[in-house]
Amino acid sequence: MIEVEALSKSFSFGTKALDGISFTARPGGVLGFLGPNGAGKTTTMRILSGYLRPTGGRARVCGCDVALDSLGARRQLGYLPEQVPLYGEMRVREYLRFRADLRGLPTRERKTAIAAVLDEVGLAGESERIIGQLSKGYRQRVGLADALLHRPAALILDEPTDGLDPNQRREVLDLITRLSRDRTVVLSTHVLPEVETVCERVVIVDRGKVVASGTTAELIAGRVAPRLADDHRGASRFAIEIACRGDRAALLAALSAVPGVASVEEDNDPDGPDRKHAPDGAIHFLVQLHPDAGPDPTGAACEALSRAVLTHGELRLLTPARSSLEAVFRRLTAAPANATKGALPR
C-alpha cells in the first residue's frame, strides 16, 4: 500500500510544487495518477521513490515512511521513470545481474530472481541480446524487469507506454494488469484511454493539489465531488448539454436561476461530444445539477431548463452530457484566465 497524507514540496524562490496532496493506493489494482504538465506528478513520484525529500506531510510505502526510513521504503518499491536509464552496450541478462548486485540481492538468489523477471515481462527469449539493439517496447520491458527484480510490493510507473506503437502499447498494458493482481501499482500517463482500460481508481492533480479522486466510472459520471483549492464540495451528480440561440447573458442568467442547478458554464470545446448534433453558431452551455436535484436528468430539471431557454431564446439541443475521462480531465485542469504562465516543476 502507498499512503500519501498532506504532502507538500517547495523549491527555491517560494515555488510550491505540491500543496497538501493526499491519496491511497491499495494492492490488487492500478491507481491512475493524472495531471497536466507542471501539476506535481513527477515531484510526487520522486518523493515516493526517495529521490526528493518532502517539505511537509507524510508518505509511506508498505508502512515505511519515505523520509524517516527511505531505504526501507525503497526496498518495497519498484520505480520505472519516464526515461528509463539503461546501459545500451550491455546484454539484457548481464544488465540485470549488474542491477541485482547493486540492489544487494544474495548471490544464491540472483539467478532465480533474474529468470523469474525475464519470464514475467516476456524477455526470456531476448536475454542475450544487446539492450541498445532492442526496440523501445522491449527496452521498456527491461526497465520493468529491473523494477521487479527485488520482488517489490509496490510499483510506480511513469509514462510506461510513451513512444510505443499500438501493439507494444497493448502488450505493456496487459503486463501492467497482470502485475497489479498482487501488487500496488501507480500509473502516471497522459494517454487517458489507457487509464480507462487498466485503472480501477484515479487521482487527478492540478497545480500541486488533488482536484478529484474516485473510480473511473464515478469520475466520468460526475458522482465525485472535486476537491478544489477552496475545498468546495458542491459538485453535481448530473451534467446537461444545452445548445441554444439568443442573448448570451440573459440565457446564462435564466439557466443559473433554475432550481437544482449548481453551475452553468459556457462550453467552448469545439470537440465536445454533442457538437455534431447541434447547428453552427449555437451557444453551448454545460449545466451541472446538485446531487439532490433528482435521479432522473430527463425529468423536472430538464423541463425547467427548457422553459428557461425558450423564455429568452431558441432551444436547439438539450441532452444529458456524454462524458469521458478526457473531458473530465480537461474540465478539472483547465487553466483559469488569470493563471500565470510559469509552470510549476513536474
C-alpha positions as CSV (number, residue, x, y, z in Angstrom):
1,M,0.0,0.0,0.0
2,I,1.1,3.6,-0.7
3,E,-0.2,6.3,1.6
4,V,0.2,10.0,1.0
5,E,-1.0,12.4,3.6
6,A,-1.0,16.2,3.2
7,L,2.3,16.0,1.2
8,S,3.9,19.3,0.2
9,K,7.1,20.3,-1.5
10,S,8.6,23.7,-2.1
11,F,11.6,24.7,-4.2
12,S,13.7,27.8,-4.3
13,F,12.1,31.3,-4.6
14,G,8.9,30.0,-2.9
15,T,7.8,27.8,-5.8
16,K,5.4,25.2,-4.3
17,A,5.2,22.1,-6.4
18,L,2.9,20.2,-4.0
19,D,0.4,21.8,-1.7
20,G,-1.0,19.2,0.7
21,I,-2.0,16.3,-1.6
22,S,-3.4,13.1,-0.1
23,F,-4.3,9.7,-1.6
24,T,-4.0,6.0,-1.0
25,A,-3.1,3.2,-3.5
26,R,-4.1,-0.3,-2.4
27,P,-2.9,-3.7,-3.6
28,G,-4.8,-5.6,-6.3
29,G,-5.5,-2.8,-8.8
30,V,-4.0,0.1,-10.7
31,L,-4.3,3.7,-9.5
32,G,-4.1,6.2,-12.3
33,F,-2.2,9.3,-11.2
34,L,-3.1,12.1,-13.6
35,G,-2.4,15.8,-14.2
36,P,-1.2,18.3,-16.7
37,N,2.5,19.1,-17.1
38,G,3.6,21.1,-14.0
39,A,0.8,19.6,-11.8
40,G,3.3,17.9,-9.4
41,K,3.1,14.3,-10.6
42,T,6.8,13.7,-11.1
43,T,7.6,15.5,-7.9
44,T,5.3,13.2,-6.0
45,M,6.8,10.1,-7.6
46,R,10.3,11.3,-6.9
47,I,9.4,11.8,-3.2
48,L,7.9,8.3,-3.0
49,S,11.0,6.8,-4.7
50,G,13.4,8.5,-2.4
51,Y,14.9,11.0,-4.9
52,L,13.4,14.0,-3.1
53,R,12.5,14.8,0.5
54,P,9.1,16.4,1.2
55,T,8.8,19.8,2.7
56,G,5.8,18.7,4.8
57,G,3.3,16.0,5.2
58,R,3.9,12.3,5.1
59,A,4.2,9.4,2.6
60,R,4.5,5.7,3.4
61,V,5.3,2.8,1.1
62,C,4.1,-0.5,2.7
63,G,4.3,1.1,6.1
64,C,7.8,2.6,5.7
65,D,8.0,6.4,5.9
66,V,9.8,7.7,2.9
67,A,11.5,10.4,4.9
68,L,12.3,8.5,8.1
69,D,13.0,5.1,6.6
70,S,14.0,5.9,3.0
71,L,15.9,2.7,2.5
72,G,13.1,0.5,3.9
73,A,10.6,2.2,1.6
74,R,12.8,1.7,-1.5
75,R,13.2,-2.0,-0.7
76,Q,9.4,-2.2,-1.0
77,L,9.2,-0.1,-4.2
78,G,9.9,-0.7,-7.9
79,Y,10.1,2.6,-9.9
80,L,10.0,2.9,-13.7
81,P,10.8,6.5,-14.6
82,E,9.7,8.2,-17.8
83,Q,13.2,8.0,-19.3
84,V,14.4,4.5,-18.5
85,P,18.2,4.7,-17.6
86,L,19.7,1.6,-19.3
87,Y,23.2,0.7,-20.4
88,G,22.8,0.2,-24.1
89,E,26.0,-1.7,-24.6
90,M,25.1,-4.4,-22.1
91,R,23.1,-7.6,-22.7
92,V,19.8,-7.9,-21.0
93,R,20.8,-10.7,-18.6
94,E,24.2,-9.0,-17.9
95,Y,22.4,-5.7,-17.1
96,L,20.0,-7.5,-14.7
97,R,23.0,-9.2,-13.0
98,F,24.6,-5.8,-12.6
99,R,21.4,-4.4,-11.1
100,A,20.9,-7.3,-8.8
101,D,24.4,-6.7,-7.5
102,L,23.7,-3.0,-6.9
103,R,20.4,-3.9,-5.1
104,G,22.3,-6.3,-2.8
105,L,20.4,-9.4,-3.7
106,P,22.0,-12.5,-2.2
107,T,24.2,-14.3,-4.7
108,R,22.3,-17.6,-4.3
109,E,19.0,-15.8,-5.2
110,R,20.2,-13.8,-8.2
111,K,19.9,-16.4,-10.9
112,T,16.4,-17.4,-9.8
113,A,15.3,-13.8,-9.5
114,I,16.6,-12.8,-12.9
115,A,15.0,-15.9,-14.6
116,A,11.7,-15.1,-12.9
117,V,11.5,-11.4,-14.0
118,L,12.6,-12.3,-17.5
119,D,9.7,-14.7,-17.8
120,E,7.3,-12.3,-16.1
121,V,7.9,-9.4,-18.5
122,G,8.3,-11.6,-21.6
123,L,12.0,-11.3,-22.1
124,A,13.2,-14.8,-21.7
125,G,13.9,-15.2,-25.4
126,E,15.7,-11.9,-25.6
127,S,18.0,-12.3,-22.5
128,E,21.3,-12.4,-24.5
129,R,20.5,-9.5,-26.8
130,I,22.3,-6.2,-26.5
131,I,20.0,-3.6,-25.0
132,G,20.8,-0.9,-27.5
133,Q,19.6,-3.1,-30.3
134,L,16.2,-3.7,-28.8
135,S,13.0,-1.9,-29.8
136,K,11.7,0.7,-27.4
137,G,8.9,-1.7,-26.3
138,Y,11.5,-4.3,-25.3
139,R,13.6,-1.6,-23.6
140,Q,10.6,-0.7,-21.6
141,R,10.3,-4.3,-20.6
142,V,14.0,-4.3,-19.5
143,G,13.2,-1.3,-17.3
144,L,10.2,-3.2,-15.8
145,A,12.3,-6.3,-15.2
146,D,14.8,-4.1,-13.3
147,A,12.0,-2.5,-11.2
148,L,10.6,-6.0,-10.4
149,L,14.0,-7.7,-9.7
150,H,13.8,-7.4,-5.9
151,R,10.1,-8.5,-5.8
152,P,8.7,-5.2,-4.6
153,A,5.2,-5.0,-3.2
154,A,4.5,-1.6,-4.9
155,L,5.3,-0.3,-8.4
156,I,5.3,3.3,-9.7
157,L,5.2,3.5,-13.5
158,D,5.8,6.9,-15.1
159,E,4.6,7.0,-18.8
160,P,5.5,3.3,-19.4
161,T,3.9,3.3,-22.9
162,D,5.4,6.6,-24.2
163,G,6.6,6.2,-27.8
164,L,5.3,2.7,-28.2
165,D,3.3,1.5,-31.2
166,P,-0.2,0.3,-30.7
167,N,0.8,-3.4,-30.5
168,Q,3.6,-2.7,-28.0
169,R,1.3,-0.4,-26.0
170,R,-1.3,-3.1,-25.7
171,E,1.3,-5.7,-24.6
172,V,2.6,-3.3,-21.9
173,L,-0.9,-2.6,-20.6
174,D,-1.7,-6.3,-20.4
175,L,1.5,-6.8,-18.5
176,I,0.7,-3.9,-16.1
177,T,-2.7,-5.5,-15.5
178,R,-1.1,-8.8,-14.6
179,L,1.4,-7.2,-12.3
180,S,-1.3,-5.4,-10.4
181,R,-3.0,-8.6,-9.3
182,D,-0.8,-9.0,-6.2
183,R,0.9,-5.6,-6.0
184,T,0.1,-1.9,-5.5
185,V,0.6,-0.2,-8.9
186,V,0.5,3.6,-9.5
187,L,0.4,4.5,-13.2
188,S,1.1,8.0,-14.5
189,T,0.3,8.7,-18.1
190,H,-1.1,11.3,-20.4
191,V,-2.9,8.7,-22.6
192,L,-6.3,8.8,-20.8
193,P,-7.9,6.0,-22.8
194,E,-5.3,3.7,-21.3
195,V,-6.4,4.8,-17.8
196,E,-10.0,3.9,-18.6
197,T,-8.7,0.5,-19.8
198,V,-6.5,-0.5,-16.9
199,C,-7.1,1.7,-13.8
200,E,-9.8,1.0,-11.2
201,R,-9.3,4.3,-9.4
202,V,-8.0,7.7,-10.5
203,V,-6.4,10.7,-8.7
204,I,-6.2,13.9,-10.7
205,V,-3.8,16.6,-9.5
206,D,-3.5,20.2,-10.8
207,R,-1.2,23.0,-9.6
208,G,0.0,20.9,-6.7
209,K,-3.4,19.9,-5.4
210,V,-5.7,16.9,-5.7
211,V,-8.8,18.2,-7.7
212,A,-10.7,14.9,-7.9
213,S,-10.4,11.2,-7.0
214,G,-12.6,8.1,-7.3
215,T,-13.2,5.2,-9.6
216,T,-13.0,5.9,-13.3
217,A,-16.7,5.3,-13.7
218,E,-17.5,7.7,-10.8
219,L,-15.4,10.5,-12.3
220,I,-16.9,10.1,-15.8
221,A,-20.5,10.0,-14.4
222,G,-19.7,13.1,-12.3
223,R,-20.5,11.4,-9.0
224,V,-17.3,12.5,-7.3
225,A,-17.0,16.0,-5.8
226,P,-13.9,17.8,-7.0
227,R,-11.6,18.9,-4.1
228,L,-10.8,22.4,-5.2
229,A,-8.5,24.9,-3.6
230,D,-11.3,26.4,-1.5
231,D,-12.5,22.8,-0.6
232,H,-15.8,23.4,-2.3
233,R,-17.9,20.2,-2.2
234,G,-20.9,21.3,-4.1
235,A,-20.1,19.3,-7.3
236,S,-23.1,18.0,-9.1
237,R,-24.2,14.5,-10.0
238,F,-25.5,15.2,-13.4
239,A,-24.4,17.3,-16.3
240,I,-26.7,18.5,-19.2
241,E,-25.5,19.9,-22.5
242,I,-27.6,22.7,-24.0
243,A,-27.2,24.3,-27.4
244,C,-29.4,27.4,-27.9
245,R,-29.6,30.8,-29.6
246,G,-30.3,34.2,-28.1
247,D,-28.8,36.7,-25.8
248,R,-25.9,35.0,-24.1
249,A,-26.1,37.0,-20.8
250,A,-29.9,36.5,-20.5
251,L,-29.7,32.8,-21.2
252,L,-26.9,32.3,-18.7
253,A,-28.8,34.2,-16.0
254,A,-32.0,32.2,-16.7
255,L,-30.3,28.9,-16.6
256,S,-28.5,29.7,-13.4
257,A,-31.8,30.6,-11.7
258,V,-33.4,27.2,-12.4
259,P,-33.9,25.3,-9.1
260,G,-31.4,22.4,-8.7
261,V,-28.7,24.0,-10.9
262,A,-25.3,24.0,-9.2
263,S,-23.4,25.8,-12.0
264,V,-23.7,26.9,-15.6
265,E,-20.6,27.4,-17.8
266,E,-20.3,28.2,-21.5
267,D,-18.8,25.2,-23.2
268,N,-16.2,26.4,-25.7
269,D,-14.8,23.0,-26.6
270,P,-15.2,22.5,-30.4
271,D,-14.8,18.8,-30.0
272,G,-17.5,18.3,-27.4
273,P,-19.4,15.0,-27.7
274,D,-22.7,16.7,-28.8
275,R,-21.3,19.3,-31.2
276,K,-22.1,17.2,-34.3
277,H,-25.8,17.2,-33.3
278,A,-26.1,21.0,-32.8
279,P,-26.2,23.7,-35.5
280,D,-23.3,26.1,-36.2
281,G,-23.5,29.4,-34.4
282,A,-25.3,28.0,-31.4
283,I,-24.3,28.9,-27.8
284,H,-23.3,25.8,-25.9
285,F,-23.8,25.6,-22.1
286,L,-22.8,22.8,-19.7
287,V,-25.3,22.8,-16.8
288,Q,-24.3,21.0,-13.6
289,L,-27.1,19.8,-11.2
290,H,-26.9,19.4,-7.5
291,P,-26.8,15.7,-6.3
292,D,-30.3,16.2,-4.8
293,A,-31.8,17.5,-8.0
294,G,-33.3,14.1,-8.6
295,P,-32.1,10.8,-10.1
296,D,-33.6,11.4,-13.5
297,P,-31.7,14.0,-15.6
298,T,-34.5,14.0,-18.2
299,G,-37.2,14.9,-15.6
300,A,-38.3,18.1,-13.9
301,A,-34.9,19.8,-14.1
302,C,-34.7,19.4,-17.9
303,E,-38.2,20.7,-18.3
304,A,-37.4,23.8,-16.3
305,L,-34.2,24.3,-18.2
306,S,-36.1,24.1,-21.5
307,R,-38.6,26.7,-20.3
308,A,-35.8,29.0,-19.2
309,V,-34.2,28.9,-22.6
310,L,-37.4,29.3,-24.5
311,T,-38.2,32.4,-22.5
312,H,-35.1,34.1,-23.7
313,G,-34.2,32.5,-27.0
314,E,-34.3,29.3,-29.2
315,L,-33.5,25.8,-27.9
316,R,-31.6,23.6,-30.4
317,L,-30.3,20.8,-28.2
318,L,-30.8,19.6,-24.6
319,T,-29.3,16.3,-23.6
320,P,-27.6,14.6,-20.7
321,A,-23.9,15.2,-21.3
322,R,-21.9,12.2,-22.6
323,S,-18.6,12.5,-20.9
324,S,-15.3,10.7,-21.0
325,L,-12.3,10.7,-18.7
326,E,-10.5,13.1,-21.1
327,A,-13.4,15.6,-20.9
328,V,-13.5,15.4,-17.1
329,F,-9.7,15.9,-17.0
330,R,-9.9,19.0,-19.3
331,R,-12.7,20.5,-17.2
332,L,-10.9,20.0,-13.9
333,T,-7.5,21.1,-15.1
334,A,-8.3,24.0,-17.5
335,A,-6.1,26.9,-16.6
336,P,-8.0,30.0,-15.4
337,A,-7.9,33.1,-17.5
338,N,-5.7,34.9,-15.0
339,A,-3.3,32.0,-14.4
340,T,0.3,32.7,-14.5
341,K,2.3,31.3,-17.4
342,G,5.1,29.9,-15.4
343,A,4.6,26.2,-14.9
344,L,5.4,24.5,-11.6
345,P,8.1,21.8,-11.6
346,R,6.8,18.4,-12.6
